[in-house]
Each structure stands twice: as C-alpha cells, then as structure tokens.
Amino acid sequence: MNRAAASSRLNTVESLNKGCFCRTLNADLLREQLESDASLAGLAQSIAQTRLHLFSSTVVFVSPAMARTIAATVAAIERVIALPPYQAAALSRAPAIAQYAFGPAGAFMGYDFHLGAQGPRLIEINTNAGGALLNAALARAQHACCEAMNWAFTPNAELHTLEQAFFDMFVAEWRRQRGNAPMGSLAIVDDEPAAQYLAPEFELLQQLFRRHGVAASIADPKELEWRDGKLWHQGAAVGMVYNRLTDFYLSEPGHRALRDAYEAGAVVLTPHPRAHALHADKRNLVSLSDDELLAAWGVSEADRDLLKAAVPQTRMVTAERAGELWTQRRRLFFKPVAGYGAKAAYRGDKLTRRVWEDIQAGDFVAQALVPPGERLIEVDGVQADLKFDVRAYTYDGKVQLLAARMYAGQTTNFRTPGGGFAPVVVVP
C-alpha cells in the first residue's frame, strides 16, 4: 500500500482498525524482548508451543482523544475512591480483612474499556491485572507492515523505560508501608503458578527484581509458612508479596499463612484486600454510575461529567427489580459482584431462563451493554473481524501502559486464532 492510498483509505482510527490488517509482529524481535536475560532462554518458544493465542500478530489503533479520556477517567475515579463516603460505602460491603490500611495503593491496577463512537466506556476495574510485562515486550516487537505505516512504529522511549517504572512501583509500595527500610525479598504468589496461563510473566517479573538486586521467588501460597512473626518461603523470610491470587480476601484454607502474615502487618502485600474492596468489587460500578449519589458525596461537576460519559449505568440485580431487568435484558450485561476474568458473566440477549434463575439467586450487577470495538485481522489468508477491549495498566491513578485484548465470542479470552494481547498505537 503506498502512502497516498493509505491516506485516502485509512484516514481515521476506525478505518485503520477495519482496513489495515497487516501483520506487524516480528517474532525474532519478540524473542529478543522476552529473552533479554540468559535466565529466560527458551521462554518465547515455550509460549509459542503452550499458549498459542497469547499474542496477536497486529496492533489496535486508538485516537489521542480516546487515550486522553481514558487517563482522565482513571484519575477521576481515583479521586472518587479517595473520598471518605465512598470508602465507607465500599468497605461496609467487605469482610474484616479489607479494613486494614497499611499504606500500599495496589500494583498493576487494570481499567478495562470498550471504545466506540461515544468514547471509551469503562467495563470493569481489576486489582491484579496480568500481562503488563508481556505487553511491554510485545509493544517493542512491532515493525511497520509497509512504508505507508512507518509513522506508527517510530521509536518510543517510554516503552524502553517501562520495566524501570514497574520496578519503581514496587519500591513505592514498599516505602508506603516500610519507609526507608531496606527492601526485603519478594515472592510472586499464585495458586499453582506454573499452570497459570500468564505464568511466563512471573518469570519476567522474577528476572526484573533480581536484575535490581531484589531476591525474588515464585510461590504457591501453600508453600508459604507463618512462624516466628515472619512469612517464609523455602527457608527464606519474605518481606513483600506480589499477589496474583483471585481469592481476593484470602479466605481459602490454603492461603492461611499469607492471610496471617498480612493481618499482622508482617508482609507488604500488593495488591491487597482493601484495594479489591475499593476498586474491583462490581458493586462499586453502581456507585460510580449514580450521578445523584456522587453529587451528594461532593464529587466535582467536572469529574461527574467524565463519569457520566465513561461509566455505563450499573444496577444491582434484586428480586424487586427482576421483572424490569428481564424485560430489558437484551440491552444489559450481567456480572457477579466478585467475578473476574469474565467468569459467570452473561450477555442479556443470550440468557436462558435457567441461567436467569442462577443470576437472581446470586449476587450480580446488571450493566448497560456496551459493544466492544472491532479489529480486522488476517489468519492463514482469511480475513475476520475480532472484538477488542483496551486495558489501562495504572498505578496510583496514572496510566502506565495501554494494551488491547482481541477475541471472538461473548467475553475476552485467549482461545481465538489471531487474538490475544495486542499493542495499542495512539494515532498522531
């Protein structure tokens, strides 16, 4: 495609996403990025063999206005979350472990958006959003598919400082609780970590910490011990835990040692139960989409305008509201309040009566349905339209990285040929 043809055919973000389907991923560059240290040799091949749909072969285009609105929305939500009445409401729904406030803000927060003609719309917030390091490596492994697209792949200095920013984030979390004390050893914790789909990221994180002189291990929580006032892993004391568990309140028996250490203030845990209660419980979306409530809490008009535009109306599913919500179901998406990873989430137009009965019996919210964006791709010579969402990885209210997830079906997944993580290119 020559430059003149590109400028006439691909002159908007939407036309780029629906018209430029070229492959931009350079597999050799990706291997270099993933295996930048000798200890990571073979990681790229392992991903290619065992996680076929982790990385897409192309990028997603986003306008500068969309990127600015995403950043502004994140900042506005964080300002709301800092308000005492918001915190009182959110924490009143949470268990006792969420009441502890040791200081850390929560590493790798994830704000997920669908993009459309009306701008970015917030779908959910996650406190243990995975994939940031994988997406940083992926973004640095792209090249222009043709001369006309050279503008999209010029060197980006920020991409090459992301790992430092991520490490600095963990240092900041440590200092929020421990001040200037020397940073202790760190454990990356998840259930059966080697079996997790994003397990390669644990290796990247471990190498990142070690490169900065911080002892780091990857641990199943069942391997942890709580004794003598310290948390231990394989005979070494653990000062900090990067928490990837989806047992957000550490209530399962196998997580007892970590829970005891956290409640005693003996370990710096990030993200932690309080962060989940304040950010990721889906009932918070009800508050964030209630303009009258936000006004009563003292939220500024500017922030309320941002949230009215960005947060789809969300309501609790109750017996009193069941009839109304069933009638409106085709315009709604139903999610469990404590859900994650799109588990047990349903499009209303796909609901059966049996599933509806399950929804009414559980704790669910009903969110106004917001269609995802669409991206044209080519797989094995066949063109197809995939859906995508955009995740903003954030820390302390600031966006560190934008990345997309492409998929087919009702919800985000890593099972779609041609789908997976994709870099976001902000169009100049």
PAKOLKOL-304322 format. One record per residue (C-alpha): residue number from 1; residue in three letters; chain; y, x, z. Coordinates in nm, 4 decimals. Each point is the difference from the previous one (the first is absolute). Example, Ala and Ser with C-alpha at 12.3 -4.5 7.8 and 13.67 -1.06 7.14 Angstrom:
BEGIN
1,ala,A,-0.4500,1.2300,0.7800 .
2,ser,A,0.3440,0.1370,-0.0660 .
This chain:
BEGIN
1,met,A,0.0000,0.0000,0.0000 .
2,asn,A,0.3365,0.1516,-0.0986 .
3,arg,A,0.3102,-0.0284,0.2170 .
4,ala,A,0.1698,-0.2641,-0.2184 .
5,ala,A,-0.3067,-0.2227,0.0064 .
6,ala,A,-0.0361,0.0470,0.3737 .
7,ser,A,0.3623,-0.0904,0.0672 .
8,ser,A,-0.0289,-0.3215,-0.2009 .
9,arg,A,-0.3404,-0.1093,0.1290 .
10,leu,A,0.0062,0.1352,0.3561 .
11,asn,A,0.3542,-0.0546,0.1180 .
12,thr,A,-0.0666,-0.1816,0.3281 .
13,val,A,-0.2298,0.0566,0.2957 .
14,glu,A,-0.2008,-0.3091,-0.0926 .
15,ser,A,-0.0414,0.1130,-0.3601 .
16,leu,A,-0.1058,0.3458,0.1178 .
17,asn,A,-0.2642,-0.1466,0.2307 .
18,lys,A,-0.1255,-0.2346,-0.2708 .
19,gly,A,0.0465,0.2244,-0.3016 .
20,cys,A,-0.0686,0.3632,0.0960 .
21,phe,A,-0.3694,0.0297,0.0768 .
22,cys,A,-0.0410,0.3721,-0.0647 .
23,arg,A,-0.2048,0.2213,0.2285 .
24,thr,A,0.2289,0.2232,0.2072 .
25,leu,A,-0.2441,0.1393,0.2573 .
26,asn,A,-0.0921,0.3641,-0.0570 .
27,ala,A,-0.3407,0.0514,0.1630 .
28,asp,A,0.0407,0.3774,0.0191 .
29,leu,A,0.3359,-0.0337,0.1730 .
30,leu,A,-0.1477,-0.2538,0.2412 .
31,arg,A,-0.2798,0.2387,0.0897 .
32,glu,A,0.2555,0.2754,0.0651 .
33,gln,A,0.1988,-0.2312,0.2258 .
34,leu,A,-0.3009,-0.1240,0.1950 .
35,glu,A,-0.1564,0.3450,0.0347 .
36,ser,A,0.3117,0.2028,0.0757 .
37,asp,A,-0.1895,0.1715,0.2831 .
38,ala,A,-0.3389,0.1706,-0.0319 .
39,ser,A,-0.1355,-0.2199,0.2798 .
40,leu,A,0.0441,-0.3017,-0.2281 .
41,ala,A,-0.2030,0.1366,-0.2912 .
42,gly,A,-0.2078,-0.2734,-0.1623 .
43,leu,A,0.2083,-0.2875,0.1390 .
44,ala,A,0.1159,-0.1215,-0.3429 .
45,gln,A,-0.3545,-0.0003,-0.1370 .
46,ser,A,-0.1259,-0.1856,0.3050 .
47,ile,A,0.2657,-0.2680,-0.0494 .
48,ala,A,-0.0834,-0.0330,-0.3686 .
49,gln,A,-0.3686,-0.0472,0.0784 .
50,thr,A,0.0178,-0.2292,0.3038 .
51,arg,A,0.3325,-0.1852,-0.0318 .
52,leu,A,0.0206,-0.0952,-0.3640 .
53,his,A,0.3024,-0.2259,0.0284 .
54,leu,A,0.2145,0.1810,0.2558 .
55,phe,A,0.2551,0.1261,-0.2543 .
56,ser,A,0.1383,-0.1792,-0.3034 .
57,ser,A,0.0747,0.2022,-0.3115 .
58,thr,A,0.3557,-0.1238,-0.0402 .
59,val,A,0.3213,-0.0727,0.1921 .
60,val,A,0.1956,-0.3105,0.0995 .
61,phe,A,0.3694,-0.0245,-0.0892 .
62,val,A,0.2567,-0.1358,0.2466 .
63,ser,A,0.3741,-0.0494,-0.0440 .
64,pro,A,0.2515,0.1806,0.2236 .
65,ala,A,0.1183,-0.3390,0.1287 .
66,met,A,-0.3551,-0.0900,0.1064 .
67,ala,A,-0.0416,0.3342,0.1772 .
68,arg,A,0.3339,-0.0397,0.1792 .
69,thr,A,-0.0842,-0.3544,0.1085 .
70,ile,A,-0.3368,0.1095,0.1355 .
71,ala,A,0.1686,0.2724,0.2069 .
72,ala,A,0.2686,-0.2402,0.1225 .
73,thr,A,-0.2580,-0.2643,0.0923 .
74,val,A,-0.2052,0.2505,0.2006 .
75,ala,A,0.3106,0.1119,0.1872 .
76,ala,A,0.1045,-0.3601,0.0703 .
77,ile,A,-0.3434,-0.0928,0.1340 .
78,glu,A,-0.0018,0.3037,0.2261 .
79,arg,A,0.3382,-0.1062,0.1375 .
80,val,A,-0.1399,-0.3466,0.0744 .
81,ile,A,-0.3093,0.1489,0.1646 .
82,ala,A,0.2227,0.2026,0.2327 .
83,leu,A,0.1614,-0.3168,0.1395 .
84,pro,A,-0.1120,-0.1000,0.3531 .
85,pro,A,-0.0625,-0.3700,-0.0859 .
86,tyr,A,-0.2164,0.0967,-0.2989 .
87,gln,A,-0.2000,0.2427,0.2128 .
88,ala,A,-0.0404,-0.2556,0.2769 .
89,ala,A,-0.1358,-0.2564,-0.2456 .
90,ala,A,-0.2349,0.2440,-0.1746 .
91,leu,A,-0.1318,0.1576,0.3193 .
92,ser,A,-0.0565,-0.3383,0.1646 .
93,arg,A,-0.2798,-0.0537,-0.2543 .
94,ala,A,-0.1558,0.3429,0.0533 .
95,pro,A,-0.2499,0.1282,0.2587 .
96,ala,A,0.0979,0.2161,0.2954 .
97,ile,A,-0.0667,0.3292,-0.1807 .
98,ala,A,0.2837,-0.0774,-0.2423 .
99,gln,A,0.2526,-0.0086,0.2848 .
100,tyr,A,-0.0086,0.3787,0.0475 .
101,ala,A,0.3063,0.1732,-0.1463 .
102,phe,A,-0.0624,0.3739,0.0053 .
103,gly,A,0.2568,0.0824,-0.2674 .
104,pro,A,-0.1676,0.0619,-0.3403 .
105,ala,A,0.1189,-0.2222,-0.2850 .
106,gly,A,-0.3233,0.0000,-0.2004 .
107,ala,A,-0.0935,0.2352,-0.2842 .
108,phe,A,-0.0618,-0.1170,-0.3562 .
109,met,A,0.1294,-0.3545,0.0200 .
110,gly,A,-0.0701,-0.1949,-0.3176 .
111,tyr,A,0.2191,-0.2756,-0.1452 .
112,asp,A,-0.1737,-0.1751,-0.2917 .
113,phe,A,0.2029,-0.1806,-0.2664 .
114,his,A,-0.0548,-0.2084,-0.3108 .
115,leu,A,0.2676,0.0535,-0.2639 .
116,gly,A,0.1350,-0.2783,-0.2198 .
117,ala,A,0.3092,-0.1343,-0.1700 .
118,gln,A,0.1451,-0.1010,0.3382 .
119,gly,A,-0.0406,0.3505,0.1401 .
120,pro,A,-0.2523,0.1548,0.2420 .
121,arg,A,-0.1779,-0.2431,0.2341 .
122,leu,A,-0.1663,0.1262,0.3165 .
123,ile,A,-0.3676,-0.0940,0.0205 .
124,glu,A,-0.0932,0.1710,0.3242 .
125,ile,A,0.0590,0.2960,0.2297 .
126,asn,A,-0.2764,0.2415,0.1005 .
127,thr,A,0.0038,0.2456,0.2885 .
128,asn,A,-0.2742,0.2330,-0.1247 .
129,ala,A,0.0765,0.0057,-0.3702 .
130,gly,A,-0.2350,0.2444,-0.1692 .
131,gly,A,0.0490,0.2057,-0.3121 .
132,ala,A,0.3344,0.1774,0.0426 .
133,leu,A,-0.1331,0.3531,-0.0524 .
134,leu,A,-0.2257,-0.1129,-0.2826 .
135,asn,A,0.2965,-0.1641,-0.1701 .
136,ala,A,0.2172,0.3064,0.0472 .
137,ala,A,-0.2628,0.2108,-0.1786 .
138,leu,A,-0.0421,-0.2653,-0.2699 .
139,ala,A,0.3733,-0.0197,-0.0677 .
140,arg,A,0.0145,0.3751,-0.0602 .
141,ala,A,-0.2880,-0.0168,-0.2490 .
142,gln,A,0.1730,-0.2040,-0.2715 .
143,his,A,0.1237,0.1094,-0.3400 .
144,ala,A,0.1838,-0.1725,-0.2822 .
145,cys,A,-0.2222,-0.1877,-0.2408 .
146,cys,A,0.2435,0.0637,-0.2858 .
147,glu,A,0.3400,0.1570,-0.0646 .
148,ala,A,0.1754,-0.3342,0.0405 .
149,met,A,-0.1168,-0.0178,0.3625 .
150,asn,A,0.1042,0.3502,0.1083 .
151,trp,A,0.2831,-0.1491,0.2053 .
152,ala,A,-0.2519,-0.1636,0.2350 .
153,phe,A,-0.1760,0.3238,0.0938 .
154,thr,A,0.2750,0.2471,0.0723 .
155,pro,A,-0.0580,0.2209,0.3075 .
156,asn,A,0.0636,-0.1794,0.3285 .
157,ala,A,0.0756,0.2334,0.2894 .
158,glu,A,-0.0630,-0.2740,0.2567 .
159,leu,A,-0.3645,-0.0295,-0.1074 .
160,his,A,-0.0514,0.3651,0.0890 .
161,thr,A,0.1425,-0.0374,0.3500 .
162,leu,A,-0.1913,-0.3152,0.0961 .
163,glu,A,-0.2747,0.1790,0.1938 .
164,gln,A,0.2643,0.1733,0.2090 .
165,ala,A,0.1647,-0.3374,0.0638 .
166,phe,A,-0.3349,-0.1463,0.1040 .
167,phe,A,-0.0665,0.2875,0.2388 .
168,asp,A,0.3519,-0.0284,0.1426 .
169,met,A,-0.0727,-0.3684,0.0639 .
170,phe,A,-0.2915,0.0889,0.2278 .
171,val,A,0.2132,0.2612,0.1765 .
172,ala,A,0.2620,-0.2702,0.0574 .
173,glu,A,-0.2666,-0.2342,0.1398 .
174,trp,A,-0.1159,0.2727,0.2375 .
175,arg,A,0.3552,0.0709,0.1205 .
176,arg,A,0.0728,-0.3696,0.0577 .
177,gln,A,-0.2650,0.0085,0.2716 .
178,arg,A,-0.0317,0.3645,0.1029 .
179,gly,A,0.3457,0.1425,-0.0595 .
180,asn,A,0.0025,0.3714,-0.0744 .
181,ala,A,-0.3475,0.0690,0.1382 .
182,pro,A,-0.2198,0.1981,-0.2425 .
183,met,A,-0.1768,-0.2311,-0.2437 .
184,gly,A,-0.3595,-0.0538,0.1049 .
185,ser,A,-0.3076,-0.0131,-0.2184 .
186,leu,A,-0.0396,-0.3092,-0.2150 .
187,ala,A,-0.2907,-0.2264,-0.0934 .
188,ile,A,-0.0063,-0.2268,-0.3053 .
189,val,A,-0.2008,-0.2974,0.1235 .
190,asp,A,-0.1823,-0.2773,-0.1828 .
191,asp,A,-0.3353,-0.1732,0.0271 .
192,glu,A,-0.2588,0.1973,-0.1988 .
193,pro,A,0.2800,0.2002,-0.1642 .
194,ala,A,-0.2185,0.1587,-0.2686 .
195,ala,A,-0.0985,-0.3481,-0.1225 .
196,gln,A,0.3565,-0.1274,-0.0377 .
197,tyr,A,0.1240,-0.0510,-0.3550 .
198,leu,A,0.3099,0.2080,0.0703 .
199,ala,A,-0.1956,0.2726,0.1791 .
200,pro,A,0.1305,0.2664,-0.2436 .
201,glu,A,0.3430,-0.0529,0.1512 .
202,phe,A,-0.1332,0.0994,0.3417 .
203,glu,A,-0.0919,0.3395,-0.1454 .
204,leu,A,0.3467,0.0380,-0.1525 .
205,leu,A,0.1597,-0.0859,0.3343 .
206,gln,A,-0.2223,0.2374,0.1913 .
207,gln,A,0.0930,0.2835,-0.2337 .
208,leu,A,0.3700,-0.0927,0.0263 .
209,phe,A,-0.0045,0.0281,0.3792 .
210,arg,A,-0.1974,0.3224,-0.0022 .
211,arg,A,0.2406,0.1490,-0.2538 .
212,his,A,0.2770,-0.0574,0.2559 .
213,gly,A,-0.1995,0.1570,0.2809 .
214,val,A,-0.1168,-0.3231,0.1640 .
215,ala,A,-0.3702,-0.0238,0.0855 .
216,ala,A,-0.1321,-0.3188,-0.1623 .
217,ser,A,-0.3363,-0.1731,-0.0136 .
218,ile,A,-0.1379,-0.3173,-0.1581 .
219,ala,A,-0.1710,-0.2190,0.2572 .
220,asp,A,-0.1927,-0.3194,0.0447 .
221,pro,A,0.1376,-0.1670,0.3165 .
222,lys,A,-0.3528,-0.0056,0.1441 .
223,glu,A,0.0148,0.3814,0.0059 .
224,leu,A,0.3017,-0.0006,0.2300 .
225,glu,A,-0.0289,0.0486,0.3764 .
226,trp,A,0.2432,-0.0972,0.2746 .
227,arg,A,-0.0430,0.2217,0.3038 .
228,asp,A,0.2052,0.2088,0.2385 .
229,gly,A,0.3164,-0.1749,-0.1156 .
230,lys,A,-0.0384,0.1188,-0.3606 .
231,leu,A,-0.1436,-0.1198,-0.3290 .
232,trp,A,-0.2653,0.2311,-0.1418 .
233,his,A,-0.1625,0.0458,-0.3392 .
234,gln,A,-0.2874,0.2438,-0.0405 .
235,gly,A,0.1031,0.1946,0.3096 .
236,ala,A,0.3682,0.0323,-0.0910 .
237,ala,A,0.2843,-0.1906,0.1662 .
238,val,A,0.1875,-0.2339,-0.2370 .
239,gly,A,0.3740,-0.0414,0.0470 .
240,met,A,0.0734,-0.2313,-0.2918 .
241,val,A,-0.1945,-0.2580,-0.2030 .
242,tyr,A,0.0845,-0.1207,-0.3484 .
243,asn,A,-0.1510,-0.3476,0.0235 .
244,arg,A,-0.1617,-0.1556,-0.3082 .
245,leu,A,-0.2047,-0.2587,0.1902 .
246,thr,A,0.0239,-0.3649,-0.0981 .
247,asp,A,-0.0814,-0.0992,0.3580 .
248,phe,A,0.3726,-0.0145,0.0575 .
249,tyr,A,-0.0177,-0.0664,0.3746 .
250,leu,A,-0.2906,0.2375,0.0733 .
251,ser,A,-0.2113,-0.2815,0.1395 .
252,glu,A,-0.3408,0.1017,-0.1360 .
253,pro,A,-0.2426,0.1767,0.2390 .
254,gly,A,-0.0257,0.3058,-0.2256 .
255,his,A,0.3743,0.0560,0.0339 .
256,arg,A,0.0035,0.0052,0.3797 .
257,ala,A,0.0735,0.3707,0.0421 .
258,leu,A,0.3001,-0.0168,-0.2325 .
259,arg,A,0.1260,-0.3158,0.1707 .
260,asp,A,-0.0266,0.1540,0.3471 .
261,ala,A,0.1805,0.3157,-0.1100 .
262,tyr,A,0.2743,-0.2014,-0.1688 .
263,glu,A,0.0569,-0.2314,0.2955 .
264,ala,A,0.0241,0.3042,0.2273 .
265,gly,A,0.2653,0.1530,-0.2253 .
266,ala,A,-0.2253,0.3027,-0.0397 .
267,val,A,0.0041,0.0027,-0.3799 .
268,val,A,0.2699,-0.0544,-0.2625 .
269,leu,A,-0.1420,-0.2807,-0.2153 .
270,thr,A,0.1544,-0.0887,-0.3354 .
271,pro,A,0.0044,-0.2689,-0.1205 .
272,his,A,-0.0664,-0.1888,0.3227 .
273,pro,A,-0.0622,-0.3570,0.1223 .
274,arg,A,0.3667,-0.0725,0.0656 .
275,ala,A,0.0921,0.0957,-0.3572 .
276,his,A,-0.2633,-0.2385,-0.1320 .
277,ala,A,0.1238,-0.2870,0.2173 .
278,leu,A,0.3618,0.0543,-0.1054 .
279,his,A,-0.0584,0.0635,-0.3692 .
280,ala,A,-0.3349,-0.1030,-0.1385 .
281,asp,A,-0.1058,-0.3199,0.1739 .
282,lys,A,0.0380,-0.2588,-0.2785 .
283,arg,A,0.1699,-0.2415,0.2407 .
284,asn,A,0.3026,0.2277,-0.0143 .
285,leu,A,0.0480,-0.1088,-0.3622 .
286,val,A,0.0637,-0.3513,0.1318 .
287,ser,A,0.2915,0.1337,0.2045 .
288,leu,A,0.1300,0.2257,-0.2777 .
289,ser,A,0.0149,-0.2947,-0.2423 .
290,asp,A,0.1709,-0.2374,0.2473 .
291,asp,A,0.3726,0.0342,-0.0665 .
292,glu,A,0.1087,-0.2297,0.2847 .
293,leu,A,-0.2077,0.1960,0.2501 .
294,leu,A,0.1366,0.3312,-0.1252 .
295,ala,A,0.3542,-0.1307,0.0290 .
296,ala,A,-0.0678,-0.1091,0.3579 .
297,trp,A,-0.1246,0.3505,0.0752 .
298,gly,A,0.3257,0.1485,-0.1236 .
299,val,A,-0.1210,0.1434,-0.3314 .
300,ser,A,0.2959,0.0786,-0.2250 .
301,glu,A,0.0738,-0.2215,-0.2987 .
302,ala,A,-0.0545,0.2954,-0.2345 .
303,asp,A,-0.3465,0.0686,0.1391 .
304,arg,A,-0.0876,-0.3700,-0.0037 .
305,asp,A,0.1001,-0.0218,-0.3664 .
306,leu,A,-0.2270,0.2947,-0.0757 .
307,leu,A,-0.2926,-0.1579,0.1846 .
308,lys,A,0.0528,-0.3436,-0.1557 .
309,ala,A,-0.0370,0.1622,-0.3405 .
310,ala,A,-0.2837,0.2374,0.0879 .
311,val,A,-0.2299,-0.1762,0.2501 .
312,pro,A,-0.1923,-0.3011,-0.1362 .
313,gln,A,-0.0019,-0.3016,0.2297 .
314,thr,A,-0.2943,0.0292,0.2377 .
315,arg,A,-0.1343,-0.2666,0.2370 .
316,met,A,-0.2786,-0.0218,0.2523 .
317,val,A,-0.3005,-0.2105,-0.0968 .
318,thr,A,-0.0236,-0.2672,0.2686 .
319,ala,A,-0.1831,-0.3302,0.0354 .
320,glu,A,0.3321,-0.1852,-0.0219 .
321,arg,A,0.0912,0.1778,-0.3232 .
322,ala,A,-0.3456,-0.0010,-0.1596 .
323,gly,A,0.0508,-0.2998,-0.2258 .
324,glu,A,0.3308,0.1275,-0.1319 .
325,leu,A,-0.1348,0.3499,-0.0641 .
326,trp,A,-0.3100,-0.1313,-0.1771 .
327,thr,A,0.2224,-0.2038,-0.2318 .
328,gln,A,0.2134,0.3085,-0.0702 .
329,arg,A,-0.2905,0.2470,-0.0116 .
330,arg,A,0.0380,0.0926,-0.3671 .
331,arg,A,0.3360,0.1579,0.0846 .
332,leu,A,-0.1276,0.1833,0.3082 .
333,phe,A,-0.1971,0.3068,0.1040 .
334,phe,A,-0.1974,-0.0128,0.3264 .
335,lys,A,-0.0493,0.3069,0.2218 .
336,pro,A,-0.1538,0.0562,0.3440 .
337,val,A,0.2621,0.1075,0.2530 .
338,ala,A,-0.1956,0.3135,0.0924 .
339,gly,A,-0.1285,0.0722,-0.3508 .
340,tyr,A,0.0201,0.3208,-0.2000 .
341,gly,A,-0.1022,0.1224,-0.3407 .
342,ala,A,0.0118,-0.3541,-0.1441 .
343,lys,A,-0.3111,-0.0934,0.1985 .
344,ala,A,-0.0480,-0.3782,0.0376 .
345,ala,A,0.3204,-0.0629,-0.1982 .
346,tyr,A,0.0005,-0.2889,-0.2469 .
347,arg,A,0.2113,-0.1326,-0.2828 .
348,gly,A,0.0565,-0.3664,0.0655 .
349,asp,A,-0.0906,-0.1048,-0.3543 .
350,lys,A,-0.3458,0.1550,0.0506 .
351,leu,A,-0.0745,-0.1726,0.3322 .
352,thr,A,-0.3103,-0.2073,0.0560 .
353,arg,A,-0.0230,-0.2620,0.2732 .
354,arg,A,-0.2451,0.2190,0.1915 .
355,val,A,0.2357,0.2990,-0.0017 .
356,trp,A,0.2886,-0.2272,0.0960 .
357,glu,A,-0.1944,-0.1115,0.3063 .
358,asp,A,-0.0485,0.3673,0.0945 .
359,ile,A,0.3724,0.0640,-0.0410 .
360,gln,A,0.0896,-0.2920,0.2243 .
361,ala,A,-0.2444,0.1210,0.2652 .
362,gly,A,0.1428,0.3530,-0.0009 .
363,asp,A,0.3441,0.1518,0.0469 .
364,phe,A,0.1572,0.0028,-0.3456 .
365,val,A,0.3444,0.0014,-0.1540 .
366,ala,A,0.0969,-0.1672,-0.3262 .
367,gln,A,0.2349,0.2094,-0.2113 .
368,ala,A,0.1848,-0.1186,-0.3092 .
369,leu,A,-0.1946,0.1316,-0.2981 .
370,val,A,0.1772,0.2853,-0.1774 .
371,pro,A,-0.1670,0.1186,-0.3214 .
372,pro,A,-0.0543,0.3765,-0.0254 .
373,gly,A,0.1447,0.2102,-0.2773 .
374,glu,A,-0.2046,0.0734,-0.3124 .
375,arg,A,-0.0764,0.3315,-0.1669 .
376,leu,A,-0.1593,0.0528,-0.3393 .
377,ile,A,-0.2670,0.2692,-0.0034 .
378,glu,A,-0.2617,0.1278,-0.2412 .
379,val,A,-0.3573,0.0701,0.1133 .
380,asp,A,-0.2521,0.1351,-0.2505 .
381,gly,A,0.2202,-0.1120,-0.2882 .
382,val,A,0.0380,-0.3553,0.1309 .
383,gln,A,0.3358,-0.1272,0.1231 .
384,ala,A,0.0204,-0.2154,0.3115 .
385,asp,A,0.2646,-0.1383,0.2345 .
386,leu,A,-0.0423,0.0984,0.3638 .
387,lys,A,0.1920,-0.1245,0.3017 .
388,phe,A,0.1845,0.2390,0.2260 .
389,asp,A,0.1814,0.0148,0.3302 .
390,val,A,0.2333,0.2703,0.1258 .
391,arg,A,-0.0456,0.1621,0.3385 .
392,ala,A,0.2903,0.1676,0.1758 .
393,tyr,A,-0.1271,0.2668,0.2390 .
394,thr,A,0.2624,0.0180,0.2720 .
395,tyr,A,0.0846,0.1678,0.3259 .
396,asp,A,0.2615,-0.1151,0.2480 .
397,gly,A,0.1445,-0.2464,-0.2514 .
398,lys,A,0.0339,0.2435,-0.2900 .
399,val,A,-0.2054,0.0000,-0.3202 .
400,gln,A,-0.1871,0.3253,-0.0566 .
401,leu,A,-0.1972,-0.0906,-0.3126 .
402,leu,A,-0.0572,-0.2934,-0.2352 .
403,ala,A,-0.3453,-0.0461,-0.1516 .
404,ala,A,-0.1746,-0.2803,-0.1859 .
405,arg,A,-0.3482,-0.1463,0.0216 .
406,met,A,-0.1388,-0.1545,-0.3189 .
407,tyr,A,-0.2844,-0.2497,0.0007 .
408,ala,A,-0.1586,-0.3134,-0.1458 .
409,gly,A,-0.1005,-0.3014,0.2063 .
410,gln,A,0.1554,-0.1872,0.2920 .
411,thr,A,0.0924,0.2973,0.2171 .
412,thr,A,0.0517,0.3744,-0.0089 .
413,asn,A,-0.3222,0.1965,-0.0365 .
414,phe,A,-0.1345,0.3306,-0.1255 .
415,arg,A,-0.2741,-0.1476,-0.2175 .
416,thr,A,0.1883,-0.0600,-0.3249 .
417,pro,A,-0.0585,0.2264,-0.3036 .
418,gly,A,0.3368,0.1563,-0.0763 .
419,gly,A,0.1359,-0.1082,0.3386 .
420,gly,A,0.0677,0.1787,0.3256 .
421,phe,A,0.2991,0.1907,0.1300 .
422,ala,A,0.2757,0.0674,-0.2543 .
423,pro,A,0.3266,0.1931,0.0357 .
424,val,A,0.3264,-0.1938,-0.0098 .
425,val,A,0.2613,0.1257,-0.2455 .
426,val,A,0.3520,-0.1211,0.0724 .
427,val,A,0.1617,-0.0487,-0.3410 .
428,pro,A,0.3424,0.1660,-0.0300 .
